[in-house]
Amino acid sequence: MSRRLPPLNALRTFEAAARHLSFLKAAEELSVTAGAVSQQIKTLEEHLSLKLFRRQARGVLLTDAGQRYGKRIGELLDQIAAATRDLRRQSGGAVLTVTTMPSFAARWLIPRLGAFGRLHPEIAVRTLADDKLATFQDDDVDVAIRFGAGNYPGLTADFLFREEVFPVCSPRLLEGAVPLERLEDLGHHTLLHDEPHPGLHELEWSAWLARRGIRHIDAHQGPRFTYTHMSLTAAAMGQGLALGTSVLCADDLESGRLVRPFPDRIVANFAYYLVFPPAALDRPRVVAFRDWMLEAAASFMA
């Protein structure tokens, strides 16, 4: 028995327009013109022999029929999207998608992914650098690496490692006119700042210095950067001192690109966790990445 379906492209266009209540916003989402959206809606209305929208001077409104139809079509398209995500996740040859913070991706994960690729050449890793938390429902994310307290309801959270926070700079700063011998000497140098991290005050100079009993230094002077890896890059170029961490600075400290002028450190309240839904362990590629990540974290800490 053949299905009598309306034009599928028109349905997709209608759903977007109904969701936004705007032909213009639907056009932006679908990367077409507003005129093309209007034409698709007209085609669908002619196919159904009824009006779905009421055109007004300031936009459009759904008719009663349009509201009912839009709700049903939206639910069906969500089901199609979910079925597609599930198929990709269950497919042995699908991509493994990992999401994590931009600084961790740039400074720790990406330099080590080559080792995972050599162990598992059959798995292609897609790395998403994003501060937003993955939902694992309406995105294609398999696993996430997050910096937090480890409280992720409904998800499995494997502890990876904890951070220590300390000042870092280029070796060139140690040879300047004002040597860095004591924490008080920071008052004669430029401080490099990250944008504030919610709940992580240890990465702010004012809080870090206060914890060390230093209160006479202007802890707010100096340029600001969106992400830690940017302030660390500026520090390596000799532009000032940044607050580095044992994880994000590890490779630069080992190479000598960055140095710790003082032994002082603070242990951060947060830690890194590998996070995923429990059902994700049904996918062999997730199990492979988890095993590798736990071993890589243990090796790093050792």
C-alpha positions as CSV (number, residue, x, y, z in Angstrom):
1,M,0.0,0.0,0.0
2,S,1.6,3.3,-1.1
3,R,1.6,6.3,1.3
4,R,-0.1,9.5,0.2
5,L,2.4,12.0,1.6
6,P,2.6,15.7,1.0
7,P,5.8,17.2,-0.4
8,L,8.4,16.4,2.2
9,N,10.5,19.5,1.6
10,A,7.4,21.6,2.1
11,L,6.7,19.7,5.4
12,R,10.2,20.5,6.7
13,T,9.7,24.1,5.7
14,F,6.3,24.3,7.3
15,E,7.6,22.9,10.6
16,A,10.4,25.4,10.8
17,A,8.1,28.3,10.0
18,A,5.5,27.1,12.6
19,R,8.2,26.7,15.2
20,H,9.6,30.2,14.7
21,L,6.3,31.9,13.7
22,S,8.4,33.6,11.1
23,F,9.1,32.9,7.4
24,L,12.4,34.9,7.7
25,K,13.7,32.9,10.6
26,A,12.7,29.7,9.0
27,A,14.6,30.8,5.9
28,E,17.7,31.5,7.9
29,E,17.6,28.1,9.5
30,L,17.1,26.3,6.2
31,S,19.6,28.5,4.3
32,V,17.0,29.6,1.7
33,T,15.2,32.8,0.9
34,A,12.0,34.0,2.6
35,G,10.4,33.9,-0.8
36,A,11.3,30.2,-1.1
37,V,9.7,29.5,2.3
38,S,6.5,31.3,1.3
39,Q,6.3,29.3,-1.9
40,Q,6.8,26.0,0.0
41,I,4.0,26.9,2.4
42,K,1.8,27.8,-0.5
43,T,2.5,24.4,-2.1
44,L,1.6,22.6,1.1
45,E,-1.6,24.6,1.7
46,E,-2.7,23.8,-1.9
47,H,-1.9,20.1,-1.4
48,L,-4.0,20.1,1.8
49,S,-6.7,22.5,0.5
50,L,-6.6,24.5,3.7
51,K,-4.8,27.5,5.2
52,L,-2.1,26.8,7.8
53,F,-1.0,30.5,8.4
54,R,-2.8,33.8,8.7
55,R,-0.6,36.5,7.1
56,Q,-0.5,39.7,9.0
57,A,1.3,43.0,8.6
58,R,3.9,42.2,11.2
59,G,4.3,38.5,10.5
60,V,2.3,35.3,10.5
61,L,0.1,33.3,12.9
62,L,-0.9,29.7,12.7
63,T,-4.5,28.8,12.1
64,D,-6.1,26.2,14.4
65,A,-5.4,23.6,11.8
66,G,-1.9,24.8,11.4
67,Q,-1.3,24.6,15.2
68,R,-2.5,21.0,15.3
69,Y,-0.6,20.0,12.2
70,G,2.6,21.8,13.3
71,K,2.6,20.0,16.6
72,R,2.2,16.5,15.0
73,I,4.8,17.2,12.2
74,G,7.3,18.5,14.8
75,E,7.0,15.4,16.9
76,L,7.4,13.2,13.8
77,L,10.5,15.1,12.6
78,D,12.0,14.7,16.1
79,Q,11.4,11.0,15.9
80,I,13.1,10.8,12.6
81,A,16.1,12.8,13.9
82,A,16.3,10.5,17.0
83,A,16.2,7.4,14.9
84,T,19.0,8.7,12.7
85,R,21.1,9.5,15.7
86,D,20.5,6.1,17.2
87,L,21.5,4.4,13.9
88,R,24.7,6.4,13.7
89,R,25.6,5.6,17.2
90,Q,24.9,1.9,16.8
91,S,26.8,1.6,13.5
92,G,30.3,0.2,13.9
93,G,31.7,2.6,11.3
94,A,30.2,5.8,12.7
95,V,32.2,8.6,14.1
96,L,32.9,8.9,17.8
97,T,32.0,12.4,18.9
98,V,33.7,13.9,21.9
99,T,32.8,17.3,23.4
100,T,35.0,19.1,25.8
101,M,36.2,22.6,26.8
102,P,38.3,24.5,24.2
103,S,41.3,24.9,26.4
104,F,41.4,21.2,27.4
105,A,40.9,20.2,23.7
106,A,43.8,22.4,22.5
107,R,46.2,21.8,25.4
108,W,45.7,18.1,26.4
109,L,43.3,16.1,24.4
110,I,44.3,16.8,20.8
111,P,48.0,16.3,21.3
112,R,47.3,12.8,22.6
113,L,44.6,11.7,20.2
114,G,47.1,10.4,17.8
115,A,47.9,7.6,20.3
116,F,44.2,6.6,20.3
117,G,44.2,6.7,16.5
118,R,47.1,4.3,16.3
119,L,45.4,1.9,18.7
120,H,42.0,2.2,16.9
121,P,42.4,3.2,13.3
122,E,38.9,2.0,12.6
123,I,37.4,4.8,14.8
124,A,37.3,8.3,13.6
125,V,37.1,10.8,16.4
126,R,35.2,14.1,16.0
127,T,36.2,16.6,18.6
128,L,33.8,19.4,19.5
129,A,35.3,22.3,21.6
130,D,32.4,23.8,23.4
131,D,31.6,25.1,27.0
132,K,28.0,24.0,26.7
133,L,27.0,20.7,28.4
134,A,26.0,17.9,26.1
135,T,22.4,16.6,26.5
136,F,23.2,13.3,24.8
137,Q,19.6,13.4,23.5
138,D,19.3,16.1,20.9
139,D,22.9,16.1,19.8
140,D,25.3,13.6,18.3
141,V,27.7,13.5,21.3
142,D,28.9,10.1,22.5
143,V,31.1,11.2,25.4
144,A,32.0,14.5,27.1
145,I,35.0,15.5,29.1
146,R,34.0,18.1,31.7
147,F,35.6,20.1,34.5
148,G,33.3,20.1,37.5
149,A,32.3,18.6,40.8
150,G,31.4,15.2,39.3
151,N,27.6,15.6,39.9
152,Y,25.9,14.7,36.6
153,P,22.5,13.1,37.4
154,G,21.6,10.2,35.2
155,L,25.0,10.0,33.7
156,T,28.2,7.9,34.3
157,A,31.1,10.1,35.4
158,D,34.6,8.6,35.5
159,F,37.2,10.6,37.5
160,L,40.2,11.5,35.4
161,F,42.4,13.9,37.3
162,R,42.4,17.0,39.5
163,E,44.1,20.4,38.8
164,E,46.7,22.3,40.6
165,V,46.9,26.1,39.8
166,F,50.1,28.2,39.8
167,P,51.7,31.2,38.1
168,V,53.6,30.5,34.8
169,C,55.6,32.6,32.4
170,S,58.1,32.6,29.7
171,P,61.7,31.8,30.8
172,R,62.6,35.2,29.3
173,L,60.8,36.9,32.2
174,L,63.2,35.4,34.7
175,E,66.0,37.4,33.1
176,G,64.2,40.8,33.1
177,A,65.0,44.0,35.0
178,V,62.7,42.9,37.9
179,P,63.4,39.2,38.7
180,L,60.7,36.9,39.9
181,E,62.0,35.7,43.3
182,R,59.0,36.2,45.6
183,L,55.2,36.4,45.0
184,E,55.4,40.0,46.0
185,D,57.4,40.6,42.8
186,L,54.3,40.0,40.7
187,G,53.3,43.6,41.4
188,H,56.0,44.7,38.9
189,H,54.8,42.5,36.1
190,T,51.7,42.2,33.8
191,L,49.1,39.7,34.9
192,L,47.2,37.8,32.2
193,H,43.6,36.9,33.0
194,D,41.0,34.4,31.8
195,E,37.3,35.3,31.7
196,P,35.8,34.2,35.1
197,H,34.9,30.6,35.4
198,P,31.7,29.9,37.4
199,G,32.6,28.1,40.6
200,L,36.4,28.1,39.8
201,H,37.8,31.2,41.6
202,E,41.2,29.6,41.8
203,L,41.8,30.6,38.2
204,E,41.3,34.3,39.1
205,W,44.4,36.2,40.2
206,S,42.5,38.1,43.0
207,A,41.4,34.8,44.6
208,W,44.7,33.0,44.0
209,L,46.8,35.8,45.6
210,A,44.3,36.2,48.5
211,R,44.7,32.4,49.2
212,R,48.5,33.0,49.4
213,G,48.1,36.0,51.7
214,I,49.1,38.6,49.1
215,R,46.7,41.6,49.2
216,H,48.8,44.6,48.2
217,I,49.1,43.8,44.5
218,D,46.5,45.1,42.0
219,A,45.2,41.7,40.9
220,H,42.9,43.2,38.2
221,Q,45.5,44.9,36.0
222,G,46.4,43.3,32.7
223,P,44.7,42.0,29.5
224,R,41.9,39.4,29.5
225,F,41.3,36.4,27.3
226,T,38.3,34.2,26.7
227,Y,40.0,30.9,27.3
228,T,42.9,29.6,29.4
229,H,44.8,28.4,26.4
230,M,44.9,31.9,25.0
231,S,46.4,33.4,28.2
232,L,48.9,30.6,28.3
233,T,49.9,31.3,24.7
234,A,50.4,35.0,25.6
235,A,52.5,34.0,28.7
236,A,54.7,31.8,26.5
237,M,55.3,34.8,24.3
238,G,56.6,36.8,27.2
239,Q,53.6,39.1,27.5
240,G,53.1,38.5,31.3
241,L,52.3,35.9,33.8
242,A,49.2,33.6,33.6
243,L,47.6,31.3,36.1
244,G,48.4,27.9,34.6
245,T,47.2,24.5,35.7
246,S,49.0,21.1,36.0
247,V,46.9,19.6,33.2
248,L,46.8,22.5,30.7
249,C,50.5,23.5,31.1
250,A,52.0,20.0,31.3
251,D,53.4,19.9,27.8
252,D,54.7,23.5,27.8
253,L,56.4,23.0,31.2
254,E,58.0,19.8,30.0
255,S,59.3,21.5,26.8
256,G,60.5,24.6,28.7
257,R,58.2,26.9,26.8
258,L,56.7,27.9,30.1
259,V,58.3,27.8,33.6
260,R,57.0,28.1,37.2
261,P,58.8,31.0,38.8
262,F,57.5,30.0,42.3
263,P,56.7,26.7,43.9
264,D,53.4,28.0,45.3
265,R,50.3,26.2,44.1
266,I,46.6,25.7,45.0
267,V,44.6,22.5,44.4
268,A,41.4,23.3,42.5
269,N,38.0,22.3,43.9
270,F,36.9,20.9,40.5
271,A,38.3,17.9,38.6
272,Y,38.1,16.4,35.1
273,Y,35.5,13.7,34.4
274,L,34.6,11.5,31.4
275,V,30.8,11.7,31.2
276,F,28.4,9.7,29.2
277,P,25.0,8.0,29.5
278,P,25.2,4.4,30.9
279,A,23.6,3.0,27.7
280,A,26.6,4.4,25.7
281,L,28.6,1.4,26.8
282,D,26.6,-0.7,24.4
283,R,28.7,0.9,21.7
284,P,32.2,-0.6,21.2
285,R,33.8,2.6,20.1
286,V,32.7,4.3,23.4
287,V,34.1,1.4,25.4
288,A,37.4,1.7,23.4
289,F,37.6,5.5,24.0
290,R,36.8,5.1,27.7
291,D,39.4,2.4,28.3
292,W,42.0,4.5,26.5
293,M,41.1,7.8,28.3
294,L,41.3,6.2,31.7
295,E,44.6,4.6,30.9
296,A,45.9,7.9,29.4
297,A,44.8,9.9,32.5
298,A,46.4,7.4,34.9
299,S,49.6,7.5,32.9
300,F,49.6,11.3,32.9
301,M,49.1,11.5,36.7
302,A,51.9,9.0,37.2
